[in-house]
Amino acid sequence: MSSRQGGKQKPLKQPKKDRADMDEEDMAFKQKQRDLQKAEKEAIAKMKKK
């Protein structure tokens, strides 16, 4: 019998990055992004009111 090993092999999946691996810079950046997004939503809501 012949084996079915021909063709491309799938690449191995990379392990997911744990939240504990994030350093202070990453945490500060994510917080800044959340604040900016919140400010944008508030500005849009304010413009819709007018």
mmCIF entry with sequence, helices, sheets and N, C-alpha, C, O atoms, coordinates in Angstrom:
data_MODEL
# 
_entry.id   MODEL 
# 
_entity.id                         1 
_entity.type                       polymer 
_entity.pdbx_number_of_molecules   1 
# 
_entity_poly.entity_id                      1 
_entity_poly.type                           'polypeptide(L)' 
_entity_poly.nstd_linkage                   no 
_entity_poly.nstd_monomer                   no 
_entity_poly.pdbx_seq_one_letter_code       MSSRQGGKQKPLKQPKKDRADMDEEDMAFKQKQRDLQKAEKEAIAKMKKK 
_entity_poly.pdbx_seq_one_letter_code_can   MSSRQGGKQKPLKQPKKDRADMDEEDMAFKQKQRDLQKAEKEAIAKMKKK 
_entity_poly.pdbx_strand_id                 A 
# 
loop_
_entity_poly_seq.entity_id 
_entity_poly_seq.num 
_entity_poly_seq.mon_id 
_entity_poly_seq.hetero 
1 1  MET n 
1 2  SER n 
1 3  SER n 
1 4  ARG n 
1 5  GLN n 
1 6  GLY n 
1 7  GLY n 
1 8  LYS n 
1 9  GLN n 
1 10 LYS n 
1 11 PRO n 
1 12 LEU n 
1 13 LYS n 
1 14 GLN n 
1 15 PRO n 
1 16 LYS n 
1 17 LYS n 
1 18 ASP n 
1 19 ARG n 
1 20 ALA n 
1 21 ASP n 
1 22 MET n 
1 23 ASP n 
1 24 GLU n 
1 25 GLU n 
1 26 ASP n 
1 27 MET n 
1 28 ALA n 
1 29 PHE n 
1 30 LYS n 
1 31 GLN n 
1 32 LYS n 
1 33 GLN n 
1 34 ARG n 
1 35 ASP n 
1 36 LEU n 
1 37 GLN n 
1 38 LYS n 
1 39 ALA n 
1 40 GLU n 
1 41 LYS n 
1 42 GLU n 
1 43 ALA n 
1 44 ILE n 
1 45 ALA n 
1 46 LYS n 
1 47 MET n 
1 48 LYS n 
1 49 LYS n 
1 50 LYS n 
# 
_struct_asym.id          A 
_struct_asym.entity_id   1 
# 
loop_
_struct_conf.conf_type_id 
_struct_conf.id 
_struct_conf.pdbx_PDB_helix_id 
_struct_conf.beg_label_comp_id 
_struct_conf.beg_label_asym_id 
_struct_conf.beg_label_seq_id 
_struct_conf.pdbx_beg_PDB_ins_code 
_struct_conf.end_label_comp_id 
_struct_conf.end_label_asym_id 
_struct_conf.end_label_seq_id 
_struct_conf.pdbx_end_PDB_ins_code 
_struct_conf.beg_auth_comp_id 
_struct_conf.beg_auth_asym_id 
_struct_conf.beg_auth_seq_id 
_struct_conf.end_auth_comp_id 
_struct_conf.end_auth_asym_id 
_struct_conf.end_auth_seq_id 
_struct_conf.pdbx_PDB_helix_class 
_struct_conf.details 
_struct_conf.pdbx_PDB_helix_length 
HELX_P HELX_P1 AA1 ARG A 19 ? ASP A 21 ? ARG A 19 ASP A 21 5 ? 3  
HELX_P HELX_P2 AA2 GLU A 24 ? LYS A 49 ? GLU A 24 LYS A 49 1 ? 26 
# 
_struct_conf_type.id          HELX_P 
_struct_conf_type.criteria    ? 
_struct_conf_type.reference   ? 
# 
loop_
_atom_site.group_PDB 
_atom_site.id 
_atom_site.type_symbol 
_atom_site.label_atom_id 
_atom_site.label_alt_id 
_atom_site.label_comp_id 
_atom_site.label_asym_id 
_atom_site.label_entity_id 
_atom_site.label_seq_id 
_atom_site.pdbx_PDB_ins_code 
_atom_site.Cartn_x 
_atom_site.Cartn_y 
_atom_site.Cartn_z 
_atom_site.occupancy 
_atom_site.B_iso_or_equiv 
_atom_site.pdbx_formal_charge 
_atom_site.auth_seq_id 
_atom_site.auth_comp_id 
_atom_site.auth_asym_id 
_atom_site.auth_atom_id 
_atom_site.pdbx_PDB_model_num 
ATOM 1   N N  . MET A 1 1  ? 0.828   -1.192 0.000  1.00 0.00 ? 1  MET A N  1 
ATOM 2   C CA . MET A 1 1  ? 0.000   0.000  0.000  1.00 0.00 ? 1  MET A CA 1 
ATOM 3   C C  . MET A 1 1  ? 0.869   1.251  0.000  1.00 0.00 ? 1  MET A C  1 
ATOM 4   O O  . MET A 1 1  ? 1.959   1.275  0.570  1.00 0.00 ? 1  MET A O  1 
ATOM 5   N N  . SER A 1 2  ? 0.368   2.262  -0.639 1.00 0.00 ? 2  SER A N  1 
ATOM 6   C CA . SER A 1 2  ? 1.119   3.512  -0.662 1.00 0.00 ? 2  SER A CA 1 
ATOM 7   C C  . SER A 1 2  ? 0.600   4.443  0.433  1.00 0.00 ? 2  SER A C  1 
ATOM 8   O O  . SER A 1 2  ? -0.580  4.425  0.782  1.00 0.00 ? 2  SER A O  1 
ATOM 9   N N  . SER A 1 3  ? 1.495   5.236  0.953  1.00 0.00 ? 3  SER A N  1 
ATOM 10  C CA . SER A 1 3  ? 1.084   6.169  2.015  1.00 0.00 ? 3  SER A CA 1 
ATOM 11  C C  . SER A 1 3  ? 0.572   7.467  1.402  1.00 0.00 ? 3  SER A C  1 
ATOM 12  O O  . SER A 1 3  ? 0.862   7.753  0.240  1.00 0.00 ? 3  SER A O  1 
ATOM 13  N N  . ARG A 1 4  ? -0.163  8.239  2.142  1.00 0.00 ? 4  ARG A N  1 
ATOM 14  C CA . ARG A 1 4  ? -0.767  9.473  1.632  1.00 0.00 ? 4  ARG A CA 1 
ATOM 15  C C  . ARG A 1 4  ? -0.013  10.683 2.173  1.00 0.00 ? 4  ARG A C  1 
ATOM 16  O O  . ARG A 1 4  ? -0.620  11.570 2.772  1.00 0.00 ? 4  ARG A O  1 
ATOM 17  N N  . GLN A 1 5  ? 1.281   10.731 1.973  1.00 0.00 ? 5  GLN A N  1 
ATOM 18  C CA . GLN A 1 5  ? 2.090   11.800 2.517  1.00 0.00 ? 5  GLN A CA 1 
ATOM 19  C C  . GLN A 1 5  ? 2.488   12.828 1.468  1.00 0.00 ? 5  GLN A C  1 
ATOM 20  O O  . GLN A 1 5  ? 3.294   13.711 1.762  1.00 0.00 ? 5  GLN A O  1 
ATOM 21  N N  . GLY A 1 6  ? 1.961   12.745 0.271  1.00 0.00 ? 6  GLY A N  1 
ATOM 22  C CA . GLY A 1 6  ? 2.335   13.671 -0.776 1.00 0.00 ? 6  GLY A CA 1 
ATOM 23  C C  . GLY A 1 6  ? 1.695   15.034 -0.578 1.00 0.00 ? 6  GLY A C  1 
ATOM 24  O O  . GLY A 1 6  ? 0.764   15.179 0.214  1.00 0.00 ? 6  GLY A O  1 
ATOM 25  N N  . GLY A 1 7  ? 2.185   16.019 -1.284 1.00 0.00 ? 7  GLY A N  1 
ATOM 26  C CA . GLY A 1 7  ? 1.609   17.356 -1.232 1.00 0.00 ? 7  GLY A CA 1 
ATOM 27  C C  . GLY A 1 7  ? 2.190   18.201 -0.112 1.00 0.00 ? 7  GLY A C  1 
ATOM 28  O O  . GLY A 1 7  ? 3.074   17.781 0.634  1.00 0.00 ? 7  GLY A O  1 
ATOM 29  N N  . LYS A 1 8  ? 1.650   19.417 -0.028 1.00 0.00 ? 8  LYS A N  1 
ATOM 30  C CA . LYS A 1 8  ? 2.144   20.354 0.981  1.00 0.00 ? 8  LYS A CA 1 
ATOM 31  C C  . LYS A 1 8  ? 1.675   19.957 2.371  1.00 0.00 ? 8  LYS A C  1 
ATOM 32  O O  . LYS A 1 8  ? 0.557   19.475 2.551  1.00 0.00 ? 8  LYS A O  1 
ATOM 33  N N  . GLN A 1 9  ? 2.538   20.165 3.339  1.00 0.00 ? 9  GLN A N  1 
ATOM 34  C CA . GLN A 1 9  ? 2.140   19.939 4.718  1.00 0.00 ? 9  GLN A CA 1 
ATOM 35  C C  . GLN A 1 9  ? 1.623   21.244 5.297  1.00 0.00 ? 9  GLN A C  1 
ATOM 36  O O  . GLN A 1 9  ? 2.103   22.318 4.934  1.00 0.00 ? 9  GLN A O  1 
ATOM 37  N N  . LYS A 1 10 ? 0.658   21.164 6.184  1.00 0.00 ? 10 LYS A N  1 
ATOM 38  C CA . LYS A 1 10 ? 0.121   22.362 6.822  1.00 0.00 ? 10 LYS A CA 1 
ATOM 39  C C  . LYS A 1 10 ? 1.148   22.893 7.813  1.00 0.00 ? 10 LYS A C  1 
ATOM 40  O O  . LYS A 1 10 ? 1.806   22.110 8.499  1.00 0.00 ? 10 LYS A O  1 
ATOM 41  N N  . PRO A 1 11 ? 1.294   24.212 7.899  1.00 0.00 ? 11 PRO A N  1 
ATOM 42  C CA . PRO A 1 11 ? 2.221   24.759 8.889  1.00 0.00 ? 11 PRO A CA 1 
ATOM 43  C C  . PRO A 1 11 ? 1.674   24.546 10.298 1.00 0.00 ? 11 PRO A C  1 
ATOM 44  O O  . PRO A 1 11 ? 0.462   24.496 10.509 1.00 0.00 ? 11 PRO A O  1 
ATOM 45  N N  . LEU A 1 12 ? 2.578   24.424 11.240 1.00 0.00 ? 12 LEU A N  1 
ATOM 46  C CA . LEU A 1 12 ? 2.156   24.244 12.625 1.00 0.00 ? 12 LEU A CA 1 
ATOM 47  C C  . LEU A 1 12 ? 1.544   25.541 13.139 1.00 0.00 ? 12 LEU A C  1 
ATOM 48  O O  . LEU A 1 12 ? 1.987   26.633 12.781 1.00 0.00 ? 12 LEU A O  1 
ATOM 49  N N  . LYS A 1 13 ? 0.533   25.412 13.972 1.00 0.00 ? 13 LYS A N  1 
ATOM 50  C CA . LYS A 1 13 ? -0.112  26.600 14.532 1.00 0.00 ? 13 LYS A CA 1 
ATOM 51  C C  . LYS A 1 13 ? 0.788   27.206 15.594 1.00 0.00 ? 13 LYS A C  1 
ATOM 52  O O  . LYS A 1 13 ? 1.406   26.492 16.383 1.00 0.00 ? 13 LYS A O  1 
ATOM 53  N N  . GLN A 1 14 ? 0.857   28.540 15.607 1.00 0.00 ? 14 GLN A N  1 
ATOM 54  C CA . GLN A 1 14 ? 1.630   29.241 16.616 1.00 0.00 ? 14 GLN A CA 1 
ATOM 55  C C  . GLN A 1 14 ? 0.836   29.272 17.919 1.00 0.00 ? 14 GLN A C  1 
ATOM 56  O O  . GLN A 1 14 ? -0.381  29.450 17.888 1.00 0.00 ? 14 GLN A O  1 
ATOM 57  N N  . PRO A 1 15 ? 1.491   29.105 19.047 1.00 0.00 ? 15 PRO A N  1 
ATOM 58  C CA . PRO A 1 15 ? 0.761   29.185 20.313 1.00 0.00 ? 15 PRO A CA 1 
ATOM 59  C C  . PRO A 1 15 ? 0.254   30.608 20.537 1.00 0.00 ? 15 PRO A C  1 
ATOM 60  O O  . PRO A 1 15 ? 0.928   31.580 20.194 1.00 0.00 ? 15 PRO A O  1 
ATOM 61  N N  . LYS A 1 16 ? -0.939  30.717 21.114 1.00 0.00 ? 16 LYS A N  1 
ATOM 62  C CA . LYS A 1 16 ? -1.510  32.032 21.353 1.00 0.00 ? 16 LYS A CA 1 
ATOM 63  C C  . LYS A 1 16 ? -0.727  32.740 22.446 1.00 0.00 ? 16 LYS A C  1 
ATOM 64  O O  . LYS A 1 16 ? -0.241  32.114 23.387 1.00 0.00 ? 16 LYS A O  1 
ATOM 65  N N  . LYS A 1 17 ? -0.612  34.060 22.306 1.00 0.00 ? 17 LYS A N  1 
ATOM 66  C CA . LYS A 1 17 ? 0.116   34.858 23.275 1.00 0.00 ? 17 LYS A CA 1 
ATOM 67  C C  . LYS A 1 17 ? -0.755  35.051 24.516 1.00 0.00 ? 17 LYS A C  1 
ATOM 68  O O  . LYS A 1 17 ? -1.906  35.474 24.412 1.00 0.00 ? 17 LYS A O  1 
ATOM 69  N N  . ASP A 1 18 ? -0.213  34.745 25.664 1.00 0.00 ? 18 ASP A N  1 
ATOM 70  C CA . ASP A 1 18 ? -0.963  34.909 26.907 1.00 0.00 ? 18 ASP A CA 1 
ATOM 71  C C  . ASP A 1 18 ? -1.059  36.383 27.272 1.00 0.00 ? 18 ASP A C  1 
ATOM 72  O O  . ASP A 1 18 ? -0.192  37.185 26.925 1.00 0.00 ? 18 ASP A O  1 
ATOM 73  N N  . ARG A 1 19 ? -2.118  36.718 27.968 1.00 0.00 ? 19 ARG A N  1 
ATOM 74  C CA . ARG A 1 19 ? -2.286  38.105 28.411 1.00 0.00 ? 19 ARG A CA 1 
ATOM 75  C C  . ARG A 1 19 ? -1.185  38.488 29.400 1.00 0.00 ? 19 ARG A C  1 
ATOM 76  O O  . ARG A 1 19 ? -0.827  39.662 29.502 1.00 0.00 ? 19 ARG A O  1 
ATOM 77  N N  . ALA A 1 20 ? -0.655  37.527 30.115 1.00 0.00 ? 20 ALA A N  1 
ATOM 78  C CA . ALA A 1 20 ? 0.390   37.801 31.092 1.00 0.00 ? 20 ALA A CA 1 
ATOM 79  C C  . ALA A 1 20 ? 1.697   38.193 30.404 1.00 0.00 ? 20 ALA A C  1 
ATOM 80  O O  . ALA A 1 20 ? 2.570   38.793 31.031 1.00 0.00 ? 20 ALA A O  1 
ATOM 81  N N  . ASP A 1 21 ? 1.837   37.855 29.115 1.00 0.00 ? 21 ASP A N  1 
ATOM 82  C CA . ASP A 1 21 ? 3.068   38.167 28.395 1.00 0.00 ? 21 ASP A CA 1 
ATOM 83  C C  . ASP A 1 21 ? 3.154   39.632 27.986 1.00 0.00 ? 21 ASP A C  1 
ATOM 84  O O  . ASP A 1 21 ? 4.229   40.105 27.616 1.00 0.00 ? 21 ASP A O  1 
ATOM 85  N N  . MET A 1 22 ? 2.038   40.360 28.045 1.00 0.00 ? 22 MET A N  1 
ATOM 86  C CA . MET A 1 22 ? 2.056   41.758 27.627 1.00 0.00 ? 22 MET A CA 1 
ATOM 87  C C  . MET A 1 22 ? 2.827   42.598 28.644 1.00 0.00 ? 22 MET A C  1 
ATOM 88  O O  . MET A 1 22 ? 2.697   42.407 29.853 1.00 0.00 ? 22 MET A O  1 
ATOM 89  N N  . ASP A 1 23 ? 3.616   43.513 28.142 1.00 0.00 ? 23 ASP A N  1 
ATOM 90  C CA . ASP A 1 23 ? 4.357   44.371 29.048 1.00 0.00 ? 23 ASP A CA 1 
ATOM 91  C C  . ASP A 1 23 ? 3.593   45.679 29.266 1.00 0.00 ? 23 ASP A C  1 
ATOM 92  O O  . ASP A 1 23 ? 2.491   45.864 28.751 1.00 0.00 ? 23 ASP A O  1 
ATOM 93  N N  . GLU A 1 24 ? 4.195   46.569 30.029 1.00 0.00 ? 24 GLU A N  1 
ATOM 94  C CA . GLU A 1 24 ? 3.541   47.837 30.396 1.00 0.00 ? 24 GLU A CA 1 
ATOM 95  C C  . GLU A 1 24 ? 3.205   48.673 29.158 1.00 0.00 ? 24 GLU A C  1 
ATOM 96  O O  . GLU A 1 24 ? 2.154   49.313 29.109 1.00 0.00 ? 24 GLU A O  1 
ATOM 97  N N  . GLU A 1 25 ? 4.091   48.670 28.164 1.00 0.00 ? 25 GLU A N  1 
ATOM 98  C CA . GLU A 1 25 ? 3.852   49.461 26.949 1.00 0.00 ? 25 GLU A CA 1 
ATOM 99  C C  . GLU A 1 25 ? 2.610   48.975 26.221 1.00 0.00 ? 25 GLU A C  1 
ATOM 100 O O  . GLU A 1 25 ? 1.791   49.781 25.781 1.00 0.00 ? 25 GLU A O  1 
ATOM 101 N N  . ASP A 1 26 ? 2.465   47.658 26.092 1.00 0.00 ? 26 ASP A N  1 
ATOM 102 C CA . ASP A 1 26 ? 1.291   47.093 25.422 1.00 0.00 ? 26 ASP A CA 1 
ATOM 103 C C  . ASP A 1 26 ? 0.017   47.462 26.157 1.00 0.00 ? 26 ASP A C  1 
ATOM 104 O O  . ASP A 1 26 ? -0.983  47.820 25.535 1.00 0.00 ? 26 ASP A O  1 
ATOM 105 N N  . MET A 1 27 ? 0.049   47.376 27.480 1.00 0.00 ? 27 MET A N  1 
ATOM 106 C CA . MET A 1 27 ? -1.133  47.696 28.277 1.00 0.00 ? 27 MET A CA 1 
ATOM 107 C C  . MET A 1 27 ? -1.492  49.169 28.114 1.00 0.00 ? 27 MET A C  1 
ATOM 108 O O  . MET A 1 27 ? -2.667  49.504 27.967 1.00 0.00 ? 27 MET A O  1 
ATOM 109 N N  . ALA A 1 28 ? -0.494  50.053 28.137 1.00 0.00 ? 28 ALA A N  1 
ATOM 110 C CA . ALA A 1 28 ? -0.746  51.483 27.985 1.00 0.00 ? 28 ALA A CA 1 
ATOM 111 C C  . ALA A 1 28 ? -1.299  51.777 26.596 1.00 0.00 ? 28 ALA A C  1 
ATOM 112 O O  . ALA A 1 28 ? -2.216  52.587 26.456 1.00 0.00 ? 28 ALA A O  1 
ATOM 113 N N  . PHE A 1 29 ? -0.758  51.136 25.576 1.00 0.00 ? 29 PHE A N  1 
ATOM 114 C CA . PHE A 1 29 ? -1.225  51.350 24.210 1.00 0.00 ? 29 PHE A CA 1 
ATOM 115 C C  . PHE A 1 29 ? -2.676  50.917 24.064 1.00 0.00 ? 29 PHE A C  1 
ATOM 116 O O  . PHE A 1 29 ? -3.480  51.634 23.468 1.00 0.00 ? 29 PHE A O  1 
ATOM 117 N N  . LYS A 1 30 ? -3.021  49.751 24.603 1.00 0.00 ? 30 LYS A N  1 
ATOM 118 C CA . LYS A 1 30 ? -4.398  49.263 24.507 1.00 0.00 ? 30 LYS A CA 1 
ATOM 119 C C  . LYS A 1 30 ? -5.357  50.187 25.245 1.00 0.00 ? 30 LYS A C  1 
ATOM 120 O O  . LYS A 1 30 ? -6.464  50.441 24.769 1.00 0.00 ? 30 LYS A O  1 
ATOM 121 N N  . GLN A 1 31 ? -4.942  50.694 26.406 1.00 0.00 ? 31 GLN A N  1 
ATOM 122 C CA . GLN A 1 31 ? -5.794  51.608 27.166 1.00 0.00 ? 31 GLN A CA 1 
ATOM 123 C C  . GLN A 1 31 ? -6.003  52.899 26.382 1.00 0.00 ? 31 GLN A C  1 
ATOM 124 O O  . GLN A 1 31 ? -7.108  53.440 26.356 1.00 0.00 ? 31 GLN A O  1 
ATOM 125 N N  . LYS A 1 32 ? -4.944  53.393 25.746 1.00 0.00 ? 32 LYS A N  1 
ATOM 126 C CA . LYS A 1 32 ? -5.049  54.615 24.947 1.00 0.00 ? 32 LYS A CA 1 
ATOM 127 C C  . LYS A 1 32 ? -6.007  54.404 23.776 1.00 0.00 ? 32 LYS A C  1 
ATOM 128 O O  . LYS A 1 32 ? -6.813  55.281 23.466 1.00 0.00 ? 32 LYS A O  1 
ATOM 129 N N  . GLN A 1 33 ? -5.922  53.244 23.128 1.00 0.00 ? 33 GLN A N  1 
ATOM 130 C CA . GLN A 1 33 ? -6.811  52.934 22.011 1.00 0.00 ? 33 GLN A CA 1 
ATOM 131 C C  . GLN A 1 33 ? -8.263  52.881 22.469 1.00 0.00 ? 33 GLN A C  1 
ATOM 132 O O  . GLN A 1 33 ? -9.152  53.380 21.780 1.00 0.00 ? 33 GLN A O  1 
ATOM 133 N N  . ARG A 1 34 ? -8.507  52.274 23.635 1.00 0.00 ? 34 ARG A N  1 
ATOM 134 C CA . ARG A 1 34 ? -9.874  52.206 24.164 1.00 0.00 ? 34 ARG A CA 1 
ATOM 135 C C  . ARG A 1 34 ? -10.407 53.598 24.462 1.00 0.00 ? 34 ARG A C  1 
ATOM 136 O O  . ARG A 1 34 ? -11.565 53.902 24.175 1.00 0.00 ? 34 ARG A O  1 
ATOM 137 N N  . ASP A 1 35 ? -9.551  54.451 25.043 1.00 0.00 ? 35 ASP A N  1 
ATOM 138 C CA . ASP A 1 35 ? -9.975  55.820 25.358 1.00 0.00 ? 35 ASP A CA 1 
ATOM 139 C C  . ASP A 1 35 ? -10.311 56.598 24.091 1.00 0.00 ? 35 ASP A C  1 
ATOM 140 O O  . ASP A 1 35 ? -11.302 57.327 24.055 1.00 0.00 ? 35 ASP A O  1 
ATOM 141 N N  . LEU A 1 36 ? -9.492  56.448 23.053 1.00 0.00 ? 36 LEU A N  1 
ATOM 142 C CA . LEU A 1 36 ? -9.747  57.142 21.791 1.00 0.00 ? 36 LEU A CA 1 
ATOM 143 C C  . LEU A 1 36 ? -11.041 56.661 21.153 1.00 0.00 ? 36 LEU A C  1 
ATOM 144 O O  . LEU A 1 36 ? -11.814 57.465 20.632 1.00 0.00 ? 36 LEU A O  1 
ATOM 145 N N  . GLN A 1 37 ? -11.277 55.373 21.191 1.00 0.00 ? 37 GLN A N  1 
ATOM 146 C CA . GLN A 1 37 ? -12.493 54.819 20.601 1.00 0.00 ? 37 GLN A CA 1 
ATOM 147 C C  . GLN A 1 37 ? -13.721 55.307 21.360 1.00 0.00 ? 37 GLN A C  1 
ATOM 148 O O  . GLN A 1 37 ? -14.749 55.612 20.755 1.00 0.00 ? 37 GLN A O  1 
ATOM 149 N N  . LYS A 1 38 ? -13.616 55.380 22.672 1.00 0.00 ? 38 LYS A N  1 
ATOM 150 C CA . LYS A 1 38 ? -14.727 55.868 23.491 1.00 0.00 ? 38 LYS A CA 1 
ATOM 151 C C  . LYS A 1 38 ? -15.005 57.336 23.174 1.00 0.00 ? 38 LYS A C  1 
ATOM 152 O O  . LYS A 1 38 ? -16.164 57.737 23.067 1.00 0.00 ? 38 LYS A O  1 
ATOM 153 N N  . ALA A 1 39 ? -13.953 58.138 23.024 1.00 0.00 ? 39 ALA A N  1 
ATOM 154 C CA . ALA A 1 39 ? -14.115 59.549 22.702 1.00 0.00 ? 39 ALA A CA 1 
ATOM 155 C C  . ALA A 1 39 ? -14.760 59.716 21.325 1.00 0.00 ? 39 ALA A C  1 
ATOM 156 O O  . ALA A 1 39 ? -15.602 60.595 21.141 1.00 0.00 ? 39 ALA A O  1 
ATOM 157 N N  . GLU A 1 40 ? -14.377 58.888 20.365 1.00 0.00 ? 40 GLU A N  1 
ATOM 158 C CA . GLU A 1 40 ? -14.974 58.951 19.025 1.00 0.00 ? 40 GLU A CA 1 
ATOM 159 C C  . GLU A 1 40 ? -16.463 58.638 19.077 1.00 0.00 ? 40 GLU A C  1 
ATOM 160 O O  . GLU A 1 40 ? -17.265 59.324 18.442 1.00 0.00 ? 40 GLU A O  1 
ATOM 161 N N  . LYS A 1 41 ? -16.835 57.612 19.824 1.00 0.00 ? 41 LYS A N  1 
ATOM 162 C CA . LYS A 1 41 ? -18.246 57.245 19.937 1.00 0.00 ? 41 LYS A CA 1 
ATOM 163 C C  . LYS A 1 41 ? -19.045 58.372 20.571 1.00 0.00 ? 41 LYS A C  1 
ATOM 164 O O  . LYS A 1 41 ? -20.161 58.666 20.142 1.00 0.00 ? 41 LYS A O  1 
ATOM 165 N N  . GLU A 1 42 ? -18.474 59.007 21.597 1.00 0.00 ? 42 GLU A N  1 
ATOM 166 C CA . GLU A 1 42 ? -19.163 60.112 22.259 1.00 0.00 ? 42 GLU A CA 1 
ATOM 167 C C  . GLU A 1 42 ? -19.327 61.288 21.305 1.00 0.00 ? 42 GLU A C  1 
ATOM 168 O O  . GLU A 1 42 ? -20.376 61.933 21.289 1.00 0.00 ? 42 GLU A O  1 
ATOM 169 N N  . ALA A 1 43 ? -18.300 61.572 20.513 1.00 0.00 ? 43 ALA A N  1 
ATOM 170 C CA . ALA A 1 43 ? -18.369 62.680 19.562 1.00 0.00 ? 43 ALA A CA 1 
ATOM 171 C C  . ALA A 1 43 ? -19.422 62.399 18.494 1.00 0.00 ? 43 ALA A C  1 
ATOM 172 O O  . ALA A 1 43 ? -20.165 63.301 18.105 1.00 0.00 ? 43 ALA A O  1 
ATOM 173 N N  . ILE A 1 44 ? -19.492 61.176 18.026 1.00 0.00 ? 44 ILE A N  1 
ATOM 174 C CA . ILE A 1 44 ? -20.485 60.807 17.014 1.00 0.00 ? 44 ILE A CA 1 
ATOM 175 C C  . ILE A 1 44 ? -21.890 60.940 17.593 1.00 0.00 ? 44 ILE A C  1 
ATOM 176 O O  . ILE A 1 44 ? -22.794 61.451 16.932 1.00 0.00 ? 44 ILE A O  1 
ATOM 177 N N  . ALA A 1 45 ? -22.071 60.480 18.824 1.00 0.00 ? 45 ALA A N  1 
ATOM 178 C CA . ALA A 1 45 ? -23.381 60.584 19.463 1.00 0.00 ? 45 ALA A CA 1 
ATOM 179 C C  . ALA A 1 45 ? -23.769 62.048 19.651 1.00 0.00 ? 45 ALA A C  1 
ATOM 180 O O  . ALA A 1 45 ? -24.934 62.415 19.497 1.00 0.00 ? 45 ALA A O  1 
ATOM 181 N N  . LYS A 1 46 ? -22.793 62.870 19.981 1.00 0.00 ? 46 LYS A N  1 
ATOM 182 C CA . LYS A 1 46 ? -23.040 64.301 20.184 1.00 0.00 ? 46 LYS A CA 1 
ATOM 183 C C  . LYS A 1 46 ? -23.449 64.961 18.866 1.00 0.00 ? 46 LYS A C  1 
ATOM 184 O O  . LYS A 1 46 ? -24.347 65.803 18.842 1.00 0.00 ? 46 LYS A O  1 
ATOM 185 N N  . MET A 1 47 ? -22.789 64.577 17.773 1.00 0.00 ? 47 MET A N  1 
ATOM 186 C CA . MET A 1 47 ? -23.108 65.156 16.465 1.00 0.00 ? 47 MET A CA 1 
ATOM 187 C C  . MET A 1 47 ? -24.494 64.709 15.992 1.00 0.00 ? 47 MET A C  1 
ATOM 188 O O  . MET A 1 47 ? -25.198 65.477 15.337 1.00 0.00 ? 47 MET A O  1 
ATOM 189 N N  . LYS A 1 48 ? -24.885 63.496 16.313 1.00 0.00 ? 48 LYS A N  1 
ATOM 190 C CA . LYS A 1 48 ? -26.195 63.001 15.904 1.00 0.00 ? 48 LYS A CA 1 
ATOM 191 C C  . LYS A 1 48 ? -27.315 63.714 16.648 1.00 0.00 ? 48 LYS A C  1 
ATOM 192 O O  . LYS A 1 48 ? -28.420 63.858 16.125 1.00 0.00 ? 48 LYS A O  1 
ATOM 193 N N  . LYS A 1 49 ? -27.031 64.162 17.874 1.00 0.00 ? 49 LYS A N  1 
ATOM 194 C CA . LYS A 1 49 ? -28.032 64.875 18.664 1.00 0.00 ? 49 LYS A CA 1 
ATOM 195 C C  . LYS A 1 49 ? -28.397 66.205 18.037 1.00 0.00 ? 49 LYS A C  1 
ATOM 196 O O  . LYS A 1 49 ? -29.559 66.610 18.063 1.00 0.00 ? 49 LYS A O  1 
ATOM 197 N N  . LYS A 1 50 ? -27.417 66.883 17.477 1.00 0.00 ? 50 LYS A N  1 
ATOM 198 C CA . LYS A 1 50 ? -27.635 68.232 16.937 1.00 0.00 ? 50 LYS A CA 1 
ATOM 199 C C  . LYS A 1 50 ? -28.523 68.245 15.750 1.00 0.00 ? 50 LYS A C  1 
ATOM 200 O O  . LYS A 1 50 ? -28.794 69.309 15.193 1.00 0.00 ? 50 LYS A O  1 
# 
